[in-house]
Amino acid sequence: MVNRSTFRIGIVTAAVLLGFGIGVAVRNHWMTMPAVALQPSGTNGRTGSEDVPTVLADRTTENARLSTVLAKMSAGKRALWIATRAEGAEPEKLWHLLQLAKDQPELQSAIAARWATLDPRHMHAKLLQTDDRRYFHELFDTWSKSDSRGMFAAVLEARNNKQTKGTSSTHTAIEHLMRNAPEVGIEAMAAFGIEHYLPSMRGIEAWVATDPKEAANQIAGTLPHTHAGMNAMKAVGKAWGARDPETALAFAASLNDAMGNQLALYAMHAWAGVDADAALAFIDRQADSVLRIKLGQGLAQGLAEEDPHTALRWASDHLQSTVRSEAIGNIVKAASKKNIHEAAALVSNMNPGGAMNTATRELLQTWAEKGLQKNDAMYQWIESLDDIHTRDHAIEFLGGRLAYAGKHGLVAFVSGDYGHLASESMLRQAVELRMRQDPQSAVQWAKSLPEDRSAKVLNLVTQRRASN
């Protein structure tokens, strides 16, 4: 039977001799190379180059001579020599081989992955000792798949012993645990006191597919009422709601707290995206009006991603008060990110009032990201609003952003094509900013403005100068 290590080394050698890229050859070799015992130098590991020194008593001299000899080799030969030595190296030798491969990033990554497979604890201790953070991703990715609880214990011990510097290695560990072993990742976040850091939640979907109740229970019990816990429960709700929404909603009701509400909200959100008619029918069957409102928020969010018009109509007809305004704001926010002009038309057709004001703010929040200047469509939309109170609300909202936009902000707006929309308070702010920038030319600036605002601004400038 052909030894797989020897077979893979043969592939690497052939690839180099035939002219294939050394990076491709080495990567393909290392990704499947099994752990093997260290071979005596000069036997299986020999490259055929007698210039490369074998084991020397003085490690410092050996390292220096190795570096010198390897530096004279071509990149392909150097990579092949390092790869062959690394294949049979014991863990303590791999650190030095990593340093020798400093100009071969793919080879370094492969050596690091092998080290993590052979002895992750040794690698972890060495990286902490040298304060080298380059290989934590390879270490934690491999370790979290092979022994997630052992990895958690080692990282926790290092943290308790103050061996970690800063939070980067801890966050990297959490990231990989949440991806490959989320049940351990949740425990680790609680043990490390992490409440606001938000790692990727991709691993939760697989967890939910296996045991959704356990996932929801563990998150609710381990990270209650934290930002990180709420984000994790959101991921559970979306994954579970897409698979079995009614069971997810029933379980959410049993939690009976903020975590349960979060689970219900996003289970309904996911259900609306999969089968909106069934989700709507489910809400209509609920006798509890409070429950209908709570589930309706999730439904509206889910509908907004597929059909914002239906979502807005449903929220307007079935929700009330601040819940209605908040849901409509979320619908418009989702619609704005897809198509700003369709979202604007959606808001224009609303009835004036608190909900329309909320929707207007969400629309302009997204629209203003395209720029406060040279955004004619946005200002033309404000100008087209029939209700004067909604129009004033919209321009005041933008005024707050314009005031912090420097010389191209409020003063430029008042001076520009849509300055006639500015409210009295915005004109006062613009005068104040102009007086700070260049008080000597403020009068001339006011006189140069279009006729519809020049006299008013000039009067404000005169008042401001008189008050000094």
Backbone torsions as a table, in degrees:
resi	resn	phi	psi	omega
1	MET	NA	132.5	-177.5
2	VAL	-73.4	128.6	175.5
3	ASN	-65.9	127.6	-173.0
4	ARG	-64.7	-34.8	179.7
5	SER	-63.3	-47.3	179.9
6	THR	-62.0	-41.4	179.9
7	PHE	-61.1	-42.1	-179.4
8	ARG	-69.3	-38.7	177.5
9	ILE	-61.4	-37.4	177.4
10	GLY	-61.6	-38.3	178.1
11	ILE	-62.8	-44.0	-179.9
12	VAL	-62.3	-45.6	-179.1
13	THR	-61.1	-46.8	-179.4
14	ALA	-61.9	-39.9	-179.4
15	ALA	-62.2	-41.3	-179.8
16	VAL	-66.8	-45.8	-177.3
17	LEU	-65.2	-32.9	-179.3
18	LEU	-85.0	-3.7	174.1
19	GLY	94.1	7.2	177.1
20	PHE	-71.1	158.0	-178.7
21	GLY	-60.2	130.6	179.9
22	ILE	-61.6	-34.6	179.9
23	GLY	-61.1	-43.8	-179.7
24	VAL	-65.9	-45.1	-177.8
25	ALA	-62.0	-48.5	-178.5
26	VAL	-64.2	-42.2	-178.7
27	ARG	-61.7	-45.6	-179.1
28	ASN	-64.1	-35.4	178.9
29	HIS	-67.0	-48.8	-172.0
30	TRP	-74.3	-30.0	-174.9
31	MET	-63.6	-23.9	-177.4
32	THR	-119.3	6.1	-175.4
33	MET	-73.7	124.4	-179.2
34	PRO	-78.6	164.3	176.6
35	ALA	-73.0	130.9	178.0
36	VAL	-134.0	163.9	-179.4
37	ALA	-73.9	156.0	178.7
38	LEU	-66.4	128.2	176.9
39	GLN	-90.3	143.9	177.7
40	PRO	-57.7	137.4	179.6
41	SER	-60.4	137.7	178.3
42	GLY	95.9	-2.8	177.3
43	THR	-107.6	-106.5	-178.0
44	ASN	-62.4	-27.2	-175.3
45	GLY	-84.3	-1.9	-174.1
46	ARG	-66.4	137.8	-179.0
47	THR	-95.2	-13.3	-175.8
48	GLY	98.5	-7.8	178.9
49	SER	-98.1	110.9	-177.9
50	GLU	-74.0	-9.3	179.4
51	ASP	-75.5	-17.9	-177.6
52	VAL	-81.2	123.9	-176.1
53	PRO	-68.8	150.0	174.2
54	THR	-91.3	-159.7	-175.1
55	VAL	-66.0	129.3	177.1
56	LEU	-115.7	153.5	-179.5
57	ALA	-68.6	-41.3	-177.6
58	ASP	-89.1	105.4	-176.4
59	ARG	-62.8	-37.3	-179.4
60	THR	-62.5	-45.8	178.5
61	THR	-63.6	-42.0	-179.6
62	GLU	-60.4	-47.5	-179.1
63	ASN	-60.5	-43.1	180.0
64	ALA	-63.9	-44.1	-179.3
65	ARG	-67.2	-40.0	177.6
66	LEU	-58.9	-48.4	-178.6
67	SER	-60.1	-41.5	-179.1
68	THR	-64.5	-47.1	-178.1
69	VAL	-67.3	-44.0	-178.2
70	LEU	-64.9	-32.5	-179.7
71	ALA	-63.6	-24.0	-179.0
72	LYS	-86.0	-12.1	-179.0
73	MET	-80.4	160.5	170.7
74	SER	-69.4	161.0	-178.9
75	ALA	-59.3	-39.9	-179.3
76	GLY	-64.7	-47.1	179.9
77	LYS	-65.4	-39.6	-179.9
78	ARG	-62.7	-45.2	-179.8
79	ALA	-63.6	-40.5	-179.7
80	LEU	-65.4	-41.4	179.2
81	TRP	-63.1	-45.6	-179.3
82	ILE	-64.7	-42.5	-179.1
83	ALA	-61.5	-42.0	-179.1
84	THR	-67.0	-40.5	177.8
85	ARG	-66.5	-40.7	-176.7
86	ALA	-66.4	-28.9	-176.4
87	GLU	-61.8	-35.0	-178.7
88	GLY	-107.7	7.4	-174.2
89	ALA	-77.3	146.8	171.9
90	GLU	-77.6	160.0	-174.5
91	PRO	-51.6	-41.0	-176.2
92	GLU	-66.6	-18.8	179.3
93	LYS	-85.2	-20.4	-172.2
94	LEU	-69.7	-28.7	177.5
95	TRP	-60.0	-45.5	-179.2
96	HIS	-66.8	-38.2	178.2
97	LEU	-64.8	-32.6	174.6
98	LEU	-61.6	-41.4	179.9
99	GLN	-67.1	-37.3	178.9
100	LEU	-66.7	-27.2	-178.5
101	ALA	-93.6	26.8	-171.8
102	LYS	-61.0	-24.9	179.8
103	ASP	-101.6	14.6	179.9
104	GLN	-127.2	78.5	-173.2
105	PRO	-58.2	-37.1	179.2
106	GLU	-67.9	-38.3	177.7
107	LEU	-68.1	-40.8	176.8
108	GLN	-57.9	-44.7	-179.3
109	SER	-62.0	-40.5	-179.9
110	ALA	-67.4	-41.6	178.2
111	ILE	-63.8	-42.1	179.3
112	ALA	-62.0	-41.2	179.1
113	ALA	-64.7	-37.2	177.9
114	ARG	-67.2	-42.8	178.6
115	TRP	-59.4	-43.7	-180.0
116	ALA	-64.0	-30.5	177.9
117	THR	-75.1	-42.5	-177.4
118	LEU	-69.5	-49.1	-174.5
119	ASP	-155.8	81.0	-176.7
120	PRO	-63.4	-33.0	179.4
121	ARG	-64.9	-41.9	178.7
122	HIS	-63.4	-43.1	-180.0
123	MET	-64.5	-42.2	179.6
124	HIS	-61.1	-46.5	-180.0
125	ALA	-62.2	-41.0	-178.8
126	LYS	-66.8	-42.1	-179.8
127	LEU	-65.5	-37.8	177.1
128	LEU	-67.9	-39.1	-178.9
129	GLN	-64.6	-40.3	-177.2
130	THR	-91.6	-5.1	-177.9
131	ASP	55.8	37.3	178.8
132	ASP	-100.2	115.2	-173.7
133	ARG	-97.7	3.2	-171.7
134	ARG	-68.6	-27.4	-170.0
135	TYR	-110.9	12.7	-179.6
136	PHE	-65.6	-33.3	-179.9
137	HIS	-63.8	-45.8	178.0
138	GLU	-62.8	-42.7	-179.7
139	LEU	-61.2	-54.1	-172.9
140	PHE	-72.6	-29.7	177.1
141	ASP	-65.0	-45.5	-179.9
142	THR	-70.2	-46.0	-174.5
143	TRP	-66.6	-40.1	-178.1
144	SER	-65.4	-23.4	177.9
145	LYS	-84.9	-32.8	-174.8
146	SER	-92.8	-34.6	-176.6
147	ASP	-156.6	74.3	-173.5
148	SER	-64.2	-37.6	-179.3
149	ARG	-72.5	-35.7	175.3
150	GLY	-64.5	-39.2	177.3
151	MET	-64.1	-46.1	178.7
152	PHE	-57.2	-46.1	-178.8
153	ALA	-62.6	-41.3	-178.1
154	ALA	-68.0	-42.6	179.7
155	VAL	-66.6	-39.5	178.4
156	LEU	-64.4	-41.8	178.9
157	GLU	-63.1	-43.7	179.0
158	ALA	-63.2	-38.9	179.7
159	ARG	-66.9	-44.1	179.6
160	ASN	-65.0	-31.4	179.1
161	ASN	-87.9	7.6	178.3
162	LYS	58.0	34.8	177.1
163	GLN	-84.8	-20.2	179.4
164	THR	-86.1	143.9	178.1
165	LYS	-110.5	114.3	-176.6
166	GLY	76.6	-160.9	-175.3
167	THR	-116.0	0.4	-172.2
168	SER	-62.1	-45.6	-178.2
169	SER	-69.3	-35.6	177.1
170	THR	-63.9	-44.9	179.8
171	HIS	-65.6	-36.7	177.1
172	THR	-64.2	-41.2	177.6
173	ALA	-62.1	-44.9	179.2
174	ILE	-61.3	-42.4	-179.0
175	GLU	-57.3	-45.6	-177.6
176	HIS	-75.7	-35.2	175.9
177	LEU	-64.0	-43.1	179.9
178	MET	-65.9	-27.5	-179.5
179	ARG	-81.1	-40.9	-171.4
180	ASN	-107.0	-21.7	179.6
181	ALA	-150.8	69.5	-171.6
182	PRO	-60.3	-29.2	178.5
183	GLU	-63.9	-33.4	175.9
184	VAL	-80.7	-35.5	178.4
185	GLY	-59.8	-39.4	178.3
186	ILE	-64.0	-44.1	177.4
187	GLU	-61.0	-42.2	-178.4
188	ALA	-64.6	-40.8	179.4
189	MET	-61.1	-40.4	177.8
190	ALA	-67.0	-44.5	-178.2
191	ALA	-64.4	-34.7	-179.4
192	PHE	-86.0	-1.6	179.2
193	GLY	69.0	30.2	-178.2
194	ILE	-88.1	117.4	-177.7
195	GLU	-116.6	-24.4	-172.6
196	HIS	-117.2	-22.0	178.0
197	TYR	-67.3	132.8	-175.2
198	LEU	-117.7	95.6	176.7
199	PRO	-74.8	172.7	175.5
200	SER	-62.3	139.1	-179.4
201	MET	-105.2	19.9	-176.4
202	ARG	-62.0	-32.9	-178.3
203	GLY	-69.2	-20.6	-177.4
204	ILE	-66.5	-32.0	-179.8
205	GLU	-59.2	-43.1	178.7
206	ALA	-67.2	-37.5	178.3
207	TRP	-63.3	-45.4	179.7
208	VAL	-62.8	-37.3	179.1
209	ALA	-63.1	-29.3	-178.9
210	THR	-87.2	-47.9	-175.7
211	ASP	-154.2	81.6	-175.0
212	PRO	-64.1	-37.4	-179.2
213	LYS	-65.4	-41.4	178.3
214	GLU	-64.2	-40.6	178.5
215	ALA	-61.0	-48.8	-178.9
216	ALA	-65.4	-42.1	-180.0
217	ASN	-62.3	-45.5	-176.6
218	GLN	-66.6	-40.9	179.8
219	ILE	-65.8	-44.9	-179.8
220	ALA	-63.5	-36.1	-178.3
221	GLY	-83.9	-27.2	-173.6
222	THR	-95.9	-37.7	-178.2
223	LEU	-124.8	55.5	-176.0
224	PRO	-70.8	136.2	170.4
225	HIS	58.6	29.6	173.2
226	THR	-111.0	158.5	179.0
227	HIS	-61.5	-42.2	179.8
228	ALA	-64.6	-41.9	179.7
229	GLY	-65.1	-40.7	179.2
230	MET	-65.4	-36.5	178.4
231	ASN	-67.7	-38.9	177.6
232	ALA	-66.2	-40.9	179.2
233	MET	-67.4	-32.1	173.9
234	LYS	-58.8	-44.2	179.7
235	ALA	-64.8	-39.0	177.0
236	VAL	-62.7	-46.4	-179.1
237	GLY	-58.7	-44.6	-178.9
238	LYS	-65.4	-43.1	-178.1
239	ALA	-70.9	-44.0	-178.1
240	TRP	-71.7	-40.1	-179.9
241	GLY	-63.3	-31.2	178.3
242	ALA	-74.7	-23.3	-176.8
243	ARG	-97.1	-49.3	-173.9
244	ASP	-149.4	73.8	-170.5
245	PRO	-63.1	-39.1	-177.1
246	GLU	-65.9	-39.3	176.3
247	THR	-66.2	-39.8	178.3
248	ALA	-62.0	-42.6	-179.0
249	LEU	-68.7	-38.1	177.4
250	ALA	-63.9	-41.1	179.1
251	PHE	-68.6	-37.8	178.1
252	ALA	-59.5	-38.9	179.7
253	ALA	-63.4	-30.8	-179.4
254	SER	-73.0	-22.0	179.1
255	LEU	-75.5	-37.8	171.0
256	ASN	54.8	42.7	175.1
257	ASP	-155.1	-167.7	-177.6
258	ALA	-60.5	-35.4	179.1
259	MET	-67.7	-37.9	176.2
260	GLY	-64.6	-41.4	177.4
261	ASN	-61.4	-40.7	179.3
262	GLN	-64.3	-43.0	178.5
263	LEU	-61.8	-44.9	-179.5
264	ALA	-65.0	-42.7	-178.4
265	LEU	-57.1	-48.0	-174.1
266	TYR	-86.1	-20.5	171.0
267	ALA	-67.4	-42.7	177.3
268	MET	-67.0	-38.0	176.2
269	HIS	-56.5	-47.6	-179.1
270	ALA	-68.0	-39.8	-179.1
271	TRP	-62.1	-42.2	179.6
272	ALA	-59.9	-34.7	178.9
273	GLY	-73.4	-27.2	-178.3
274	VAL	-89.5	-44.8	-177.3
275	ASP	-152.3	85.6	-174.4
276	ALA	-62.5	-37.5	-178.8
277	ASP	-63.4	-43.7	179.5
278	ALA	-65.9	-38.3	179.0
279	ALA	-65.5	-42.4	178.0
280	LEU	-62.9	-43.6	179.9
281	ALA	-63.0	-36.9	179.7
282	PHE	-63.6	-45.1	179.9
283	ILE	-63.2	-41.2	-178.7
284	ASP	-63.2	-26.3	-179.2
285	ARG	-80.0	-11.2	-176.4
286	GLN	-79.5	127.0	-179.7
287	ALA	-78.2	-27.3	-176.2
288	ASP	-79.0	114.1	-177.8
289	SER	-65.3	-35.1	178.5
290	VAL	-64.1	-41.4	179.2
291	LEU	-65.6	-40.1	179.2
292	ARG	-60.6	-40.9	179.2
293	ILE	-65.3	-44.5	-178.4
294	LYS	-62.3	-46.2	179.8
295	LEU	-69.7	-30.8	-179.4
296	GLY	-62.6	-31.6	178.0
297	GLN	-63.0	-45.0	178.3
298	GLY	-66.1	-40.0	178.4
299	LEU	-60.7	-45.4	-179.0
300	ALA	-61.1	-41.7	179.1
301	GLN	-64.5	-43.0	179.9
302	GLY	-66.0	-42.1	178.2
303	LEU	-63.7	-35.9	-175.6
304	ALA	-58.9	-32.0	-178.0
305	GLU	-73.2	-25.9	-178.5
306	GLU	-104.4	-41.8	-173.9
307	ASP	-146.9	82.3	-175.4
308	PRO	-61.3	-30.3	179.6
309	HIS	-64.3	-46.4	177.6
310	THR	-64.9	-40.9	180.0
311	ALA	-61.5	-44.9	-178.9
312	LEU	-65.6	-42.0	-179.9
313	ARG	-64.5	-43.0	-178.8
314	TRP	-65.7	-44.9	-179.6
315	ALA	-62.6	-40.6	-179.6
316	SER	-64.2	-35.7	-176.1
317	ASP	-84.7	-28.7	-169.7
318	HIS	-113.5	-18.9	-178.2
319	LEU	-105.0	162.7	-175.5
320	GLN	-135.0	157.5	169.1
321	SER	53.8	-138.8	-174.4
322	THR	-65.9	-31.5	178.1
323	VAL	-62.2	-41.4	178.6
324	ARG	-63.8	-47.0	179.9
325	SER	-61.5	-42.8	-179.2
326	GLU	-64.8	-43.3	179.8
327	ALA	-63.6	-42.8	179.6
328	ILE	-64.9	-39.1	176.3
329	GLY	-59.4	-42.8	179.3
330	ASN	-66.5	-36.7	178.5
331	ILE	-63.4	-46.9	-179.1
332	VAL	-66.2	-36.9	178.2
333	LYS	-60.7	-46.0	179.1
334	ALA	-64.9	-42.5	-179.8
335	ALA	-64.9	-36.7	-178.6
336	SER	-63.2	-35.8	-177.9
337	LYS	-72.7	-24.3	179.1
338	LYS	-85.2	-48.7	-178.2
339	ASN	-155.1	105.8	-173.0
340	ILE	-64.4	-34.5	-176.8
341	HIS	-75.1	-36.8	174.7
342	GLU	-66.7	-37.0	177.8
343	ALA	-65.0	-39.5	178.8
344	ALA	-62.9	-40.7	177.9
345	ALA	-65.1	-35.7	178.2
346	LEU	-61.4	-45.9	-178.6
347	VAL	-69.3	-39.0	-178.8
348	SER	-58.0	-30.3	-176.6
349	ASN	-88.4	1.8	179.5
350	MET	-79.5	160.0	174.0
351	ASN	-79.3	137.6	-179.8
352	PRO	-57.9	147.9	179.2
353	GLY	145.1	-168.2	-175.6
354	GLY	-59.7	-41.8	-179.5
355	ALA	-64.8	-40.7	178.8
356	MET	-67.0	-37.1	177.4
357	ASN	-63.2	-42.8	177.6
358	THR	-61.9	-44.7	179.6
359	ALA	-63.3	-38.4	179.4
360	THR	-62.9	-43.4	179.1
361	ARG	-61.5	-44.2	-179.3
362	GLU	-64.5	-40.2	178.7
363	LEU	-62.2	-49.2	-177.2
364	LEU	-69.6	-30.2	177.2
365	GLN	-58.0	-44.8	178.9
366	THR	-74.2	-42.9	-176.7
367	TRP	-63.4	-39.8	-177.4
368	ALA	-67.2	-17.9	177.0
369	GLU	-65.4	-19.8	177.0
370	LYS	-79.0	-7.3	179.0
371	GLY	124.2	143.7	179.5
372	LEU	-87.3	-23.3	175.7
373	GLN	-105.1	156.7	179.4
374	LYS	54.3	40.8	178.6
375	ASN	-123.9	60.7	-172.8
376	ASP	-55.8	-40.9	-176.1
377	ALA	-59.6	-38.4	-179.0
378	MET	-66.0	-47.2	-178.6
379	TYR	-70.0	-33.7	177.4
380	GLN	-66.7	-35.9	177.0
381	TRP	-64.4	-44.5	178.0
382	ILE	-59.4	-43.0	-178.7
383	GLU	-63.0	-29.1	-175.9
384	SER	-82.7	-10.1	-177.9
385	LEU	-64.3	130.6	-177.2
386	ASP	-73.9	-39.0	-175.8
387	ASP	-81.5	121.3	-175.7
388	ILE	-64.7	-33.9	-179.0
389	HIS	-69.2	-40.0	176.3
390	THR	-64.9	-40.5	178.9
391	ARG	-62.6	-44.7	178.6
392	ASP	-63.4	-40.7	179.0
393	HIS	-61.9	-41.7	-179.2
394	ALA	-64.5	-45.4	-176.1
395	ILE	-72.4	-32.9	176.2
396	GLU	-66.5	-37.5	177.9
397	PHE	-61.6	-45.1	178.2
398	LEU	-68.5	-31.6	179.6
399	GLY	-58.4	-37.4	177.1
400	GLY	-61.5	-37.6	178.6
401	ARG	-75.1	-39.9	-179.6
402	LEU	-63.0	-35.5	-177.4
403	ALA	-62.7	-24.0	-178.7
404	TYR	-106.7	17.4	-177.2
405	ALA	-100.8	16.1	176.0
406	GLY	70.1	-154.3	-173.7
407	LYS	-66.6	-19.2	178.7
408	HIS	-95.8	13.2	-176.5
409	GLY	-97.4	-112.0	-170.6
410	LEU	-65.4	-42.1	-180.0
411	VAL	-62.5	-43.2	178.9
412	ALA	-65.5	-36.4	179.6
413	PHE	-64.8	-47.4	179.7
414	VAL	-61.6	-33.3	-178.9
415	SER	-80.5	-14.0	-171.0
416	GLY	-93.7	-166.9	-172.5
417	ASP	-65.6	-24.2	-176.2
418	TYR	-112.7	17.8	-179.9
419	GLY	-63.1	-22.3	179.3
420	HIS	-66.1	-15.2	178.1
421	LEU	-80.2	-14.8	-174.0
422	ALA	-62.3	137.8	177.1
423	SER	-80.2	172.0	178.2
424	GLU	-58.4	-43.6	-178.4
425	SER	-66.3	-34.9	178.0
426	MET	-68.2	-38.0	176.9
427	LEU	-64.0	-41.2	178.5
428	ARG	-62.8	-42.9	178.4
429	GLN	-63.4	-40.9	-179.8
430	ALA	-63.3	-41.5	178.1
431	VAL	-63.1	-43.5	-180.0
432	GLU	-60.5	-45.0	179.5
433	LEU	-64.3	-41.0	-179.4
434	ARG	-66.7	-38.4	178.5
435	MET	-65.0	-34.0	177.4
436	ARG	-72.2	-37.4	-177.5
437	GLN	-72.4	-48.1	-174.1
438	ASP	-158.1	80.1	-174.4
439	PRO	-62.6	-28.9	-176.7
440	GLN	-67.4	-31.2	-176.1
441	SER	-102.0	7.5	-175.4
442	ALA	-62.6	-40.0	-179.4
443	VAL	-64.4	-44.8	-179.9
444	GLN	-63.0	-38.8	177.7
445	TRP	-61.0	-45.9	-179.1
446	ALA	-61.5	-40.6	-179.1
447	LYS	-69.0	-25.5	-177.2
448	SER	-83.2	-7.6	-177.9
449	LEU	-71.9	158.7	175.7
450	PRO	-55.4	153.3	-172.8
451	GLU	-58.1	-32.2	-175.4
452	ASP	-67.8	-12.2	179.3
453	ARG	-135.9	-9.0	-174.3
454	SER	-58.4	-50.1	-176.4
455	ALA	-63.6	-40.6	-179.0
456	LYS	-64.9	-44.9	-179.7
457	VAL	-67.7	-39.3	178.9
458	LEU	-61.3	-39.7	177.5
459	ASN	-63.0	-40.6	179.1
460	LEU	-67.5	-38.0	177.0
461	VAL	-63.7	-44.0	179.3
462	THR	-60.3	-44.3	177.4
463	GLN	-61.1	-42.6	-178.2
464	ARG	-66.3	-38.8	178.9
465	ARG	-68.7	-37.1	-179.3
466	ALA	-68.0	-27.0	-177.9
467	SER	-78.6	-12.8	179.7
468	ASN	-76.3	NA	NA
